[in-house]
C-alpha cells in the first residue's frame, strides 16, 4: 500500500506505561526494516528515545508535533488521534 494511502494515527497515551506519557504511532504498513529506519528518523527529529512493538512506534514524552512533521516529510499522511 502506498505511504500516502495508509491510515497513520499519532496519539498521546499513558496506557500501561506506569503513568508516563508516550506518543504512539499506529497504522503503519511496512516491512520491519523500514519501520526501524523510520523509528530512527523519528527519534532524531524528536530528540528522544523510542521503541517499536508489534508494528506500533512509541516515542517517549509528548512528541505530537515532531512526529507529525517527520511522518509528513517521510511521505505519509498522518492524523492526530485522541486528545
Secondary structure by P-SEA (a helix, b strand, c coil): ccccccbbbbbbbccccccbbbbbbccccccaaaaaaaaaaaaaaaccccccccccccccccaaaaaaaaaaaaccccccccc
